[in-house]
Amino acid sequence: MKKVVLAGGSGFLGQALAKSLINDGIEVVILSRSNATIGSIGSFVVWDAQSKGDWTKELDGADVLINLTGRSVDCRYTEENRALILNSRVDSTRILGEVITELKSPPKLWLNASTATIYNDCRGTLGPHDEESEGNAEGFSEEVGRAWEKAFFETERAGVRQIAMRISFVLGPDDGAFPVLQRFAKLGLGGAQGPGSQWMSWLHIDDWVGIVRFLIEKESISGAVNLTAPNPITNAGFMREMRKHFAPWGIGLPAPSFAVHIGAVFLGTAPELILKSRKVVSKVLKENGYQFKYPNLKSSLQDLV
């Protein structure tokens, strides 16, 4: 593997992956709507994620294409934001598919981001969802996930292996939701959110990188893959571990569901990101022998400290 093209690779997940690849001497080209910022990793090429341009030549002869493009879901779900969230994912996936069908030497592997929220809300002692579960949940995020994957799998090119990465909540020290939750815990606000019984599927940032590189190497894997740690935990359990590591004297005030809805307005986010129950594991990774570096939450938080 000599060259990887990372569409939408300027964010939290893309930059962590780019660093790992570049450290191993692999050329990484970032397709981004803007030029590189200070501290960014990779060779940046500007694209609009909607139409063809000079960026298409970067794909010809590349070994792997990874598409992480998409407007952040951490926002209020206004009509405008809903359109941006959906269109940024579907449009970028479709234009990449069009280009791949036209290239003389397309990438041998195309990894496209998707979401673990595609599965039904799962509560109580019900078993977790895996890749064999139906992705027929109702809701905006779920509809986006289905449209995203439909656009992805509509493209078929001989010799191009395709994997839809159904990504869960990724824990990293510098970006994403984890620093926010850590700050809440330090302020004594690290109690259960909503009922606390909703499940959380999560993944350490190092395993995010590890799984992507595993999927690149494991040529027998294709189709949908859940990118999540093997041990989901309830929100109450998650916040309890957060308090152990970050809360003064282990104290954390809870946030009932009505408070989550009110707080979401002031924070400019969607309450469903906190209140929906996501209980997901990966049968594909287990059967193919991926070894998690951080299989449980306690070890993950100890590392992130």
Secondary structure in CASP SS format (residue, H / E / C, confidence):
PFRMAT SS
TARGET T0000
AUTHOR 0000-0000-0000
METHOD secondary structure of the structure
MODEL  1
M C 1.00
K C 1.00
K E 1.00
V E 1.00
V E 1.00
L E 1.00
A E 1.00
G C 1.00
G C 1.00
S C 1.00
G C 1.00
F H 1.00
L H 1.00
G H 1.00
Q H 1.00
A H 1.00
L H 1.00
A H 1.00
K H 1.00
S H 1.00
L H 1.00
I H 1.00
N H 1.00
D C 1.00
G C 1.00
I C 1.00
E E 1.00
V E 1.00
V E 1.00
I E 1.00
L E 1.00
S E 1.00
R C 1.00
S C 1.00
N C 1.00
A C 1.00
T C 1.00
I C 1.00
G C 1.00
S C 1.00
I C 1.00
G C 1.00
S E 1.00
F E 1.00
V E 1.00
V E 1.00
W C 1.00
D C 1.00
A C 1.00
Q C 1.00
S C 1.00
K C 1.00
G C 1.00
D H 1.00
W H 1.00
T H 1.00
K H 1.00
E H 1.00
L C 1.00
D C 1.00
G C 1.00
A C 1.00
D C 1.00
V E 1.00
L E 1.00
I E 1.00
N E 1.00
L C 1.00
T C 1.00
G C 1.00
R C 1.00
S C 1.00
V C 1.00
D C 1.00
C C 1.00
R C 1.00
Y C 1.00
T C 1.00
E H 1.00
E H 1.00
N H 1.00
R H 1.00
A H 1.00
L H 1.00
I H 1.00
L H 1.00
N H 1.00
S H 1.00
R H 1.00
V H 1.00
D H 1.00
S H 1.00
T H 1.00
R H 1.00
I H 1.00
L H 1.00
G H 1.00
E H 1.00
V H 1.00
I H 1.00
T H 1.00
E H 1.00
L C 1.00
K C 1.00
S C 1.00
P C 1.00
P C 1.00
K C 1.00
L E 1.00
W E 1.00
L E 1.00
N E 1.00
A E 1.00
S E 1.00
T E 1.00
A H 1.00
T H 1.00
I H 1.00
Y C 1.00
N C 1.00
D C 1.00
C C 1.00
R C 1.00
G C 1.00
T C 1.00
L C 1.00
G C 1.00
P C 1.00
H E 1.00
D C 1.00
E C 1.00
E C 1.00
S C 1.00
E C 1.00
G C 1.00
N C 1.00
A C 1.00
E C 1.00
G C 1.00
F H 1.00
S H 1.00
E H 1.00
E H 1.00
V H 1.00
G H 1.00
R H 1.00
A H 1.00
W H 1.00
E H 1.00
K H 1.00
A H 1.00
F H 1.00
F H 1.00
E C 1.00
T C 1.00
E C 1.00
R C 1.00
A C 1.00
G C 1.00
V C 1.00
R E 1.00
Q E 1.00
I E 1.00
A E 1.00
M E 1.00
R E 1.00
I E 1.00
S C 1.00
F E 1.00
V E 1.00
L E 1.00
G C 1.00
P C 1.00
D C 1.00
D C 1.00
G C 1.00
A C 1.00
F H 1.00
P H 1.00
V H 1.00
L H 1.00
Q H 1.00
R H 1.00
F H 1.00
A H 1.00
K H 1.00
L C 1.00
G C 1.00
L C 1.00
G C 1.00
G C 1.00
A C 1.00
Q E 1.00
G C 1.00
P C 1.00
G C 1.00
S C 1.00
Q C 1.00
W E 1.00
M E 1.00
S C 1.00
W E 1.00
L E 1.00
H E 1.00
I H 1.00
D H 1.00
D H 1.00
W H 1.00
V H 1.00
G H 1.00
I H 1.00
V H 1.00
R H 1.00
F H 1.00
L H 1.00
I H 1.00
E H 1.00
K C 1.00
E C 1.00
S C 1.00
I C 1.00
S C 1.00
G E 1.00
A E 1.00
V E 1.00
N E 1.00
L E 1.00
T C 1.00
A C 1.00
P C 1.00
N C 1.00
P C 1.00
I E 1.00
T E 1.00
N H 1.00
A H 1.00
G H 1.00
F H 1.00
M H 1.00
R H 1.00
E H 1.00
M H 1.00
R H 1.00
K H 1.00
H H 1.00
F H 1.00
A C 1.00
P H 1.00
W H 1.00
G H 1.00
I C 1.00
G C 1.00
L C 1.00
P C 1.00
A E 1.00
P C 1.00
S H 1.00
F H 1.00
A H 1.00
V H 1.00
H H 1.00
I H 1.00
G H 1.00
A H 1.00
V H 1.00
F H 1.00
L H 1.00
G C 1.00
T C 1.00
A C 1.00
P C 1.00
E H 1.00
L H 1.00
I H 1.00
L H 1.00
K C 1.00
S C 1.00
R C 1.00
K C 1.00
V E 1.00
V C 1.00
S C 1.00
K H 1.00
V H 1.00
L H 1.00
K H 1.00
E H 1.00
N C 1.00
G C 1.00
Y C 1.00
Q C 1.00
F C 1.00
K C 1.00
Y C 1.00
P C 1.00
N C 1.00
L H 1.00
K H 1.00
S H 1.00
S H 1.00
L H 1.00
Q H 1.00
D H 1.00
L H 1.00
V C 1.00
END
